[in-house]
Amino acid sequence: MSVNTHSSLTLVSTSAAPAAVGPYTQAVRVGDILYTSGSLGLDPATGKLVEGGVEAQAEQALKNLKAVIEAGGSEVGKVVKTTVFLANMDDFVPVNAIYAKFFGNHKPARSAVQVARLPLNALFEIESIVSLA
């Protein structure tokens, strides 16, 4: 069985962020909404996780997320909701500081959960829902 992308959807991809590590796209646009896939702290040039622990991975993942959001035709100030995945909830405080600095005065809705394992044994992942309007 083969499924084709419906014409109401636009797949978003940019070389300014790491390529998807599986059978999915970096983001999908539908109507006035952009849904981003999970963003890891991968260096777009090497495809490898950045060194420096959870803080470095969070900073890189947020840079990657910004690149995908911009490639999708929006901006960080239009992020409606994020979901943050942590390998260890003990990293919540340092990640929260990096997240707050990244978003500045903008405060999107957010969930943060600890997971058993992330792709490539990453320590941090983030996905978002973004307005295009």
matplotlib code that plots the C-alpha trace (Angstrom):
import matplotlib.pyplot as plt

x = [0.0, 1.3, 0.0, 0.6, 0.7, -2.7, -2.7, -3.9, -0.6, 2.8, 5.9, 8.7, 12.4, 15.5, 19.2, 19.6, 18.4, 19.4, 17.6, 14.9, 16.4, 13.5, 10.5, 9.1, 9.6, 10.9, 7.5, 4.1, 2.0, -1.8, -4.0, -2.6, -0.8, 2.8, 3.5, 7.2, 8.7, 10.9, 14.1, 17.2, 20.5, 22.1, 24.7, 23.2, 26.6, 27.6, 24.3, 25.8, 24.7, 26.6, 29.0, 28.5, 25.6, 21.9, 22.5, 24.4, 21.9, 19.0, 20.6, 21.2, 17.8, 16.2, 18.4, 17.3, 13.6, 13.9, 15.4, 12.5, 9.9, 11.4, 11.5, 7.9, 7.0, 6.6, 8.7, 9.5, 7.1, 4.2, 4.9, 1.6, 2.6, 5.7, 6.4, 9.8, 11.1, 13.9, 15.9, 16.2, 13.8, 16.7, 17.7, 14.5, 16.0, 19.0, 16.8, 14.2, 16.7, 17.9, 14.2, 13.3, 16.3, 15.4, 11.7, 12.3, 9.1, 7.1, 5.6, 4.0, 1.9, 4.2, 4.4, 7.6, 7.9, 10.7, 10.9, 12.7, 14.8, 15.2, 16.4, 20.2, 20.3, 19.7, 19.1, 16.6, 14.0, 11.3, 8.4, 6.0, 2.8, 3.2, 0.7, 1.2, -1.4]
y = [0.0, 3.4, 6.7, 10.0, 13.4, 15.1, 18.3, 20.2, 19.5, 21.1, 19.2, 21.5, 20.8, 22.9, 22.2, 24.7, 22.0, 18.3, 16.0, 13.7, 10.6, 8.5, 8.3, 11.7, 15.4, 18.3, 20.0, 19.9, 23.0, 22.7, 25.8, 28.4, 25.9, 24.5, 21.3, 20.6, 17.2, 16.6, 18.6, 17.1, 18.8, 17.6, 19.7, 20.2, 19.9, 16.6, 15.0, 14.2, 15.2, 18.3, 17.8, 19.5, 17.7, 18.6, 22.4, 22.3, 19.8, 22.1, 25.2, 23.4, 21.8, 25.2, 26.7, 23.8, 24.3, 28.0, 27.1, 24.7, 27.3, 29.9, 27.5, 26.8, 30.5, 31.6, 32.9, 31.9, 34.6, 32.7, 29.4, 28.4, 25.2, 23.2, 19.7, 19.2, 15.6, 15.1, 12.0, 13.0, 15.3, 16.4, 18.5, 20.5, 23.6, 24.1, 23.4, 25.8, 28.6, 27.9, 27.7, 31.0, 32.8, 31.4, 32.5, 35.8, 37.5, 35.1, 32.3, 29.5, 26.8, 23.9, 20.4, 18.8, 15.1, 12.6, 9.7, 6.4, 7.1, 9.6, 8.9, 8.6, 8.6, 12.4, 14.2, 16.8, 17.0, 19.6, 19.8, 22.7, 23.9, 27.3, 29.8, 31.0, 33.7]
z = [0.0, -0.9, 0.7, -0.9, 0.9, 0.6, -1.4, 1.7, 3.4, 2.7, 3.8, 5.2, 5.0, 5.4, 5.2, 8.0, 10.4, 10.6, 8.3, 9.8, 11.3, 10.2, 7.7, 8.5, 7.6, 9.7, 9.7, 8.1, 7.2, 7.1, 6.8, 9.2, 11.4, 11.3, 13.2, 13.8, 14.4, 17.4, 17.2, 18.8, 19.6, 16.3, 14.5, 11.0, 9.4, 10.9, 11.9, 15.3, 18.8, 20.0, 22.9, 26.2, 27.9, 28.1, 28.0, 24.7, 23.2, 24.3, 22.8, 19.5, 19.4, 19.8, 17.0, 14.8, 15.8, 14.9, 11.4, 10.8, 11.9, 9.7, 6.7, 7.4, 7.0, 10.6, 13.5, 17.1, 18.5, 16.9, 18.6, 20.3, 22.1, 22.7, 24.2, 25.8, 26.2, 28.8, 29.3, 33.0, 34.8, 37.0, 33.9, 34.1, 35.9, 33.5, 30.5, 31.7, 31.9, 28.3, 27.1, 28.9, 27.3, 23.8, 24.0, 25.9, 26.7, 24.6, 26.7, 24.6, 26.3, 27.2, 28.5, 29.8, 30.3, 31.2, 28.8, 29.0, 26.0, 23.1, 19.5, 19.3, 23.1, 23.1, 26.4, 25.1, 22.3, 21.5, 19.2, 18.5, 17.1, 15.4, 14.0, 10.4, 10.6]

ax = plt.figure().add_subplot(projection="3d")
ax.plot(x, y, z, "-o")
ax.set_aspect("equal")
plt.show()
